[in-house]
Amino acid sequence: MRSVFDQVTSAVAHFTTVPSGPDAPTVLYLGLRRSPLEWQAELDAATALGLRVHVSSDSDVSHTGLPAEQQGSFDRTTPLADQAARAAPDEAPAAVACWGDRHVGLTARLAEDFGVRGIGTAAAAVSTDKVAQRLAMEPYGLNPAWRSGTTPDALRAAVETLGASGKPLVFKPAHCSGGRGIALITADSDLDDVFKLTAENYTGTTDFLVEEYADGSEHSVSGLVADGTVRILGVTDKYLEGPLSASWATTVPSARTDAQVAQLKRAAERAVLAVGLRTGGFHVDLRFTAEGPVVLEIGGRLGGDLINSHLIPLGRQGAVRPYEALLTLLTTGELSGELAEPTRGAAMVLLPKAGRPVTELVGTALAHPRVTLAADWPGTDTVVAVVVTEDPAELPAAVADVRKRIPS
């Protein structure tokens, strides 16, 4: 019997036979995700819909094998208007999409320039600014206690004010993602050193946020929005080693109760509407605390960690493919209907190399009966494994067993 992964990937292979020649409508991708497991899925999604791909990026994309006329480049240090001029293909695209926060603003700008669907430049500005997000969500009770500023003195004042509660505090540069520049503030923290983390801002500003640490389980909600209608594609659980550590596993569906998952979905929907996202993809990261969901941040694009490229398609047996659903929405305006919960469990698990050759670790991971895919995870000292279970309830135990069998 073929694995679920084989079934999904063979379905993609079938779709990629759809012609996408020079006369096909073009989708402009701004940047690609780093892992070939994701960027290849991005390209396949366009091909599956008969779209021609043009990729413009601020980094090299020659590894995609696309013809030179389907590649473009731009410099993010130049004004946005110049970036837009450099990134645009010769012919107007049918859709513009991106997969990283640093390209969200440019994506929205180009979509408006070309008159195609997008999240809107106003919403893009909010979704790439953590302070603006907090202001937008304040009326909905989705925030922890927080303060913002741009100077070392403002940082000291924020810590003094928020620290009175006795709860741990978190520092965040206002314009970055992927955990860059985030730090836990303790009594021993040198606030001048903490302030220097604003250098991680994409914008070159010193904008920052200080907020109470939200203690609870971490989750990500993936979905699409179309003119006020929000469609949730998946709710994931994230496994963490510590308060601000990167997740070492992401699972779909969530193991939370139905009532708690409904709360997470409702919080994510409120956050998306509060930020004002018009039409496009999103991800919302949350913590489920003793008081309920707290939003950590909102992204105006589909997220990573194989959630949209692999985990949601695997959990839904290929019936839902977020990358293709996004492109369908952007090119036709068609939004998928309400979705039932996933019938299978799927997870991405990061396994430390610990000095071992990649091929050895990949082989060891693939020997596990629940692992359907294993590969090097670019930019890290880890290998990623995809775990699939027939019963979603069995997924947490399978994830734990995979990690137990491969010592760190």
C-alpha positions as CSV (number, residue, x, y, z in Angstrom):
1,M,0.0,0.0,0.0
2,R,1.3,3.5,-0.9
3,S,1.9,5.9,2.0
4,V,-0.2,9.0,2.4
5,F,2.8,11.0,1.3
6,D,3.2,9.0,-1.8
7,Q,-0.5,9.5,-2.6
8,V,-0.2,13.3,-2.2
9,T,3.0,13.7,-4.1
10,S,1.8,11.5,-7.0
11,A,-1.3,13.7,-7.2
12,V,0.9,16.8,-7.5
13,A,3.0,15.0,-10.2
14,H,-0.3,14.4,-12.1
15,F,-1.2,18.1,-11.9
16,T,2.2,19.3,-13.0
17,T,1.5,17.8,-16.5
18,V,-0.8,20.8,-17.1
19,P,0.8,23.0,-19.7
20,S,2.1,26.4,-18.5
21,G,3.7,27.8,-21.6
22,P,4.5,31.4,-22.7
23,D,0.8,32.2,-23.3
24,A,-0.3,31.1,-19.9
25,P,-1.2,33.7,-17.2
26,T,1.7,34.5,-15.0
27,V,2.0,34.4,-11.2
28,L,4.8,36.6,-9.8
29,Y,6.4,35.1,-6.8
30,L,8.5,37.5,-4.6
31,G,11.2,35.3,-3.1
32,L,10.9,31.6,-2.3
33,R,11.2,29.6,0.9
34,R,14.6,28.2,1.6
35,S,13.9,24.5,1.8
36,P,13.5,22.7,-1.6
37,L,10.6,20.8,0.0
38,E,8.8,24.1,0.2
39,W,10.0,26.1,-2.8
40,Q,9.4,23.1,-5.2
41,A,5.9,22.8,-3.8
42,E,5.4,26.5,-4.5
43,L,6.4,26.1,-8.1
44,D,4.4,22.9,-8.5
45,A,1.3,24.7,-7.2
46,A,1.5,27.2,-9.9
47,T,2.1,24.6,-12.6
48,A,-0.8,22.5,-11.3
49,L,-3.1,25.5,-12.1
50,G,-1.6,26.1,-15.5
51,L,0.1,29.3,-14.4
52,R,3.5,30.4,-15.7
53,V,5.9,31.3,-12.9
54,H,8.1,34.4,-12.7
55,V,10.3,34.6,-9.5
56,S,11.8,37.9,-8.5
57,S,13.9,37.9,-5.3
58,D,16.5,39.8,-3.3
59,S,18.5,36.6,-3.2
60,D,19.7,34.1,-5.8
61,V,17.0,31.8,-7.3
62,S,19.0,30.2,-10.1
63,H,18.7,26.9,-8.2
64,T,15.1,26.7,-9.3
65,G,16.2,25.9,-12.9
66,L,13.7,28.5,-14.3
67,P,14.7,30.1,-17.6
68,A,16.5,33.5,-17.2
69,E,13.4,35.4,-18.6
70,Q,11.4,34.0,-15.7
71,Q,13.8,35.3,-13.1
72,G,14.2,38.8,-11.7
73,S,16.0,40.5,-8.9
74,F,15.7,43.6,-6.7
75,D,17.6,45.3,-3.9
76,R,15.6,45.7,-0.6
77,T,17.9,48.5,0.5
78,T,16.5,50.8,-2.3
79,P,13.1,52.7,-2.1
80,L,10.0,50.6,-2.5
81,A,9.1,52.2,-5.8
82,D,12.5,51.1,-7.2
83,Q,12.1,47.6,-5.8
84,A,8.7,47.4,-7.5
85,A,10.1,48.5,-10.8
86,R,12.9,46.0,-10.7
87,A,10.8,43.1,-9.5
88,A,8.0,43.4,-12.0
89,P,8.0,41.1,-15.0
90,D,7.6,42.5,-18.6
91,E,3.9,41.5,-18.7
92,A,1.3,42.1,-16.0
93,P,0.9,39.0,-13.8
94,A,-2.5,37.5,-12.9
95,A,-1.4,37.2,-9.3
96,V,1.4,38.3,-7.0
97,A,2.4,36.2,-3.9
98,C,5.2,35.8,-1.4
99,W,6.2,33.5,1.4
100,G,8.3,35.7,3.7
101,D,7.4,38.7,5.9
102,R,10.1,40.8,4.4
103,H,8.4,40.7,1.0
104,V,4.8,41.3,2.2
105,G,4.9,45.1,1.7
106,L,6.3,44.8,-1.8
107,T,3.8,42.1,-2.7
108,A,0.9,44.3,-1.7
109,R,2.3,47.3,-3.6
110,L,2.8,45.3,-6.8
111,A,-0.7,43.8,-6.5
112,E,-2.2,47.2,-6.3
113,D,0.0,48.5,-9.1
114,F,-1.2,45.7,-11.4
115,G,-4.8,45.9,-10.3
116,V,-4.9,42.3,-9.0
117,R,-6.2,40.8,-5.7
118,G,-4.0,41.2,-2.6
119,I,-4.1,41.9,1.1
120,G,-3.8,45.7,0.5
121,T,-0.9,48.0,1.2
122,A,-2.6,49.4,4.4
123,A,-3.0,45.9,5.9
124,A,0.5,44.9,4.7
125,A,1.9,47.9,6.7
126,V,0.1,46.7,9.8
127,S,0.9,43.0,9.5
128,T,4.7,43.8,9.2
129,D,4.6,46.1,12.2
130,K,4.2,44.4,15.6
131,V,3.3,47.7,17.3
132,A,0.6,48.4,14.7
133,Q,-0.8,44.9,15.2
134,R,-1.1,45.4,18.9
135,L,-2.9,48.7,18.4
136,A,-5.3,47.0,15.9
137,M,-6.1,44.1,18.2
138,E,-6.4,46.0,21.4
139,P,-10.2,46.3,21.3
140,Y,-10.6,42.5,20.9
141,G,-8.7,41.4,24.1
142,L,-6.2,39.4,22.0
143,N,-3.1,41.1,23.4
144,P,-0.9,40.6,26.5
145,A,0.0,43.7,28.5
146,W,2.5,45.6,26.3
147,R,4.4,48.9,25.6
148,S,6.3,50.2,22.6
149,G,9.1,52.6,21.9
150,T,12.0,53.7,19.8
151,T,14.7,54.7,22.4
152,P,16.7,53.1,25.2
153,D,14.9,55.4,27.7
154,A,11.5,54.2,26.4
155,L,12.7,50.6,26.8
156,R,13.6,51.3,30.5
157,A,10.3,52.9,31.1
158,A,8.4,50.0,29.5
159,V,10.2,47.5,31.6
160,E,9.6,49.5,34.8
161,T,5.9,49.8,34.0
162,L,5.2,46.2,32.9
163,G,7.7,44.7,35.4
164,A,5.5,45.7,38.3
165,S,3.3,42.7,37.6
166,G,6.1,40.3,38.4
167,K,5.6,38.4,35.1
168,P,8.4,37.6,32.7
169,L,8.8,40.2,29.8
170,V,9.6,39.7,26.2
171,F,11.4,42.2,23.9
172,K,10.6,42.1,20.2
173,P,11.9,44.3,17.3
174,A,8.8,45.6,15.6
175,H,9.7,44.7,12.0
176,C,11.1,41.2,11.8
177,S,10.0,37.6,11.9
178,G,11.2,34.1,12.5
179,G,12.2,34.9,16.2
180,R,15.0,37.3,15.2
181,G,15.9,39.7,17.9
182,I,13.4,38.4,20.4
183,A,14.7,38.2,24.0
184,L,13.5,37.4,27.5
185,I,14.0,40.3,29.8
186,T,15.1,39.4,33.4
187,A,16.4,41.3,36.4
188,D,20.0,40.6,35.1
189,S,19.3,41.8,31.5
190,D,21.5,44.7,30.3
191,L,18.8,46.9,28.6
192,D,21.3,48.7,26.5
193,D,22.3,45.3,25.0
194,V,18.6,44.4,24.6
195,F,17.9,47.6,22.7
196,K,20.7,46.8,20.2
197,L,18.5,43.9,19.0
198,T,16.5,46.5,17.1
199,A,19.2,46.1,14.5
200,E,17.2,43.0,13.4
201,N,14.4,45.2,12.1
202,Y,14.0,44.9,8.3
203,T,13.2,48.6,8.1
204,G,16.4,50.0,9.7
205,T,14.3,51.6,12.4
206,T,14.7,51.2,16.2
207,D,11.0,50.4,16.8
208,F,10.4,47.8,19.5
209,L,7.7,46.1,21.6
210,V,7.9,44.9,25.2
211,E,5.1,42.6,26.4
212,E,4.2,40.2,29.2
213,Y,5.3,36.6,28.3
214,A,2.2,34.6,27.5
215,D,2.6,31.2,29.2
216,G,0.9,28.4,27.5
217,S,0.9,26.0,24.5
218,E,1.9,27.5,21.1
219,H,-0.1,27.2,18.0
220,S,-0.3,28.5,14.4
221,V,-3.5,29.0,12.4
222,S,-3.2,28.9,8.6
223,G,-5.9,30.3,6.3
224,L,-7.2,32.5,3.5
225,V,-9.3,35.6,3.6
226,A,-11.4,37.1,0.9
227,D,-13.1,40.5,1.4
228,G,-14.0,39.8,5.1
229,T,-14.6,36.1,4.8
230,V,-12.0,34.1,6.7
231,R,-11.4,30.4,5.9
232,I,-9.3,28.4,8.3
233,L,-7.2,25.7,6.6
234,G,-5.4,24.3,9.6
235,V,-4.7,24.7,13.3
236,T,-1.3,23.3,14.4
237,D,0.5,22.6,17.7
238,K,4.1,23.6,18.1
239,Y,6.6,21.7,20.3
240,L,9.1,23.9,22.1
241,E,12.1,23.3,24.3
242,G,11.8,26.5,26.3
243,P,10.0,29.8,26.5
244,L,11.5,31.5,23.4
245,S,13.0,28.5,21.6
246,A,12.2,27.7,18.0
247,S,9.8,24.8,17.6
248,W,11.3,21.4,17.1
249,A,8.0,19.8,15.9
250,T,4.8,21.1,14.3
251,T,1.7,18.9,14.2
252,V,-1.7,19.0,12.4
253,P,-4.4,18.7,13.5
254,S,-4.2,20.3,17.0
255,A,-4.5,17.9,19.9
256,R,-6.4,20.6,21.9
257,T,-10.1,19.9,22.6
258,D,-12.7,20.8,20.0
259,A,-13.8,23.8,22.2
260,Q,-10.2,25.0,22.5
261,V,-9.6,24.7,18.8
262,A,-12.7,26.7,18.2
263,Q,-11.3,29.4,20.5
264,L,-8.1,29.5,18.6
265,K,-9.9,29.7,15.3
266,R,-12.1,32.5,16.6
267,A,-9.1,34.5,17.9
268,A,-7.2,34.1,14.6
269,E,-10.3,35.2,12.6
270,R,-10.7,38.3,14.8
271,A,-7.0,39.1,14.4
272,V,-7.1,38.9,10.6
273,L,-10.2,41.1,10.4
274,A,-8.7,43.6,13.0
275,V,-5.5,44.0,10.9
276,G,-7.7,44.5,7.8
277,L,-6.3,41.9,5.5
278,R,-8.4,42.0,2.3
279,T,-7.7,39.0,0.0
280,G,-4.8,36.5,0.4
281,G,-3.1,34.1,2.7
282,F,-2.3,34.5,6.4
283,H,-0.9,32.8,9.4
284,V,-1.6,33.7,13.0
285,D,0.7,32.5,15.8
286,L,-0.9,32.2,19.2
287,R,-0.4,30.9,22.8
288,F,-3.3,29.2,24.6
289,T,-3.0,30.6,28.1
290,A,-5.0,29.9,31.3
291,E,-7.2,32.9,30.3
292,G,-7.6,31.7,26.7
293,P,-5.8,32.5,23.4
294,V,-3.3,35.4,23.1
295,V,-2.1,36.4,19.6
296,L,1.7,36.5,19.2
297,E,1.7,37.9,15.7
298,I,-0.1,37.9,12.4
299,G,1.6,37.3,9.0
300,G,0.1,38.5,5.8
301,R,1.1,35.4,3.9
302,L,1.0,31.6,4.3
303,G,3.5,30.3,6.9
304,G,6.3,27.8,6.7
305,D,7.5,24.8,8.7
306,L,6.0,22.5,5.9
307,I,2.5,23.4,7.3
308,N,1.0,24.5,4.0
309,S,3.3,22.5,1.6
310,H,3.0,19.1,3.3
311,L,1.2,18.8,6.6
312,I,-2.3,20.2,5.7
313,P,-2.4,18.3,2.4
314,L,-1.3,15.1,4.1
315,G,-3.8,15.5,7.0
316,R,-6.6,16.1,4.5
317,Q,-5.4,13.4,2.1
318,G,-4.7,15.9,-0.7
319,A,-8.2,17.3,-0.7
320,V,-6.8,20.7,0.5
321,R,-3.6,22.2,-0.9
322,P,-3.1,25.7,0.6
323,Y,-0.6,26.9,-2.0
324,E,-3.0,26.0,-4.8
325,A,-6.0,27.4,-2.9
326,L,-4.2,30.7,-2.4
327,L,-3.3,31.0,-6.1
328,T,-6.9,30.1,-7.1
329,L,-8.2,32.8,-4.8
330,L,-5.8,35.4,-6.1
331,T,-6.4,34.6,-9.8
332,T,-10.2,33.8,-9.8
333,G,-11.6,35.2,-6.5
334,E,-12.8,31.6,-5.6
335,L,-12.6,30.8,-1.9
336,S,-12.8,27.2,-0.7
337,G,-15.9,26.2,1.3
338,E,-16.0,25.3,5.0
339,L,-13.7,22.4,5.8
340,A,-14.1,19.4,8.0
341,E,-11.3,18.6,10.4
342,P,-8.3,16.5,9.1
343,T,-8.8,12.8,9.0
344,R,-5.1,11.9,9.4
345,G,-2.3,13.3,11.5
346,A,0.9,14.9,10.0
347,A,3.9,16.4,11.6
348,M,7.3,17.9,10.8
349,V,10.0,16.9,13.3
350,L,13.5,18.4,13.5
351,L,16.2,15.9,14.4
352,P,19.6,17.2,15.4
353,K,22.5,15.9,13.3
354,A,24.8,15.7,16.4
355,G,27.8,15.2,14.2
356,R,26.3,12.5,12.1
357,P,26.3,12.5,8.3
358,V,23.0,13.7,6.8
359,T,22.6,10.5,4.8
360,E,22.9,8.4,8.0
361,L,20.4,10.4,9.9
362,V,17.9,10.5,7.0
363,G,18.2,6.7,6.6
364,T,17.6,6.2,10.4
365,A,14.6,8.4,10.3
366,L,13.1,6.7,7.2
367,A,13.4,3.4,9.0
368,H,10.7,4.5,11.4
369,P,7.3,3.1,10.2
370,R,5.5,6.5,10.6
371,V,8.2,8.6,8.8
372,T,7.3,9.1,5.1
373,L,9.9,11.7,4.3
374,A,13.3,12.9,5.6
375,A,15.7,15.5,4.3
376,D,18.3,18.1,5.2
377,W,16.7,21.3,6.7
378,P,18.7,24.1,5.1
379,G,20.3,26.8,7.3
380,T,20.2,24.6,10.4
381,D,22.1,21.8,11.9
382,T,19.1,19.5,11.7
383,V,17.2,17.0,9.5
384,V,13.5,17.3,9.0
385,A,11.3,14.3,9.1
386,V,7.6,14.1,8.1
387,V,5.5,11.8,10.3
388,V,2.0,10.6,9.2
389,T,-0.6,8.6,11.2
390,E,-3.9,7.2,10.1
391,D,-5.5,8.4,13.3
392,P,-4.8,12.0,14.4
393,A,-5.1,11.0,18.1
394,E,-2.0,8.8,17.6
395,L,0.2,11.6,16.3
396,P,1.7,13.0,19.5
397,A,2.9,9.6,20.6
398,A,4.3,8.9,17.1
399,V,6.2,12.2,17.2
400,A,7.6,11.4,20.6
401,D,8.7,7.9,19.5
402,V,10.5,9.2,16.4
403,R,12.6,11.6,18.6
404,K,13.2,8.9,21.2
405,R,14.6,6.4,18.6
406,I,17.0,9.0,17.2
407,P,19.2,10.2,20.1
408,S,20.4,13.8,20.1
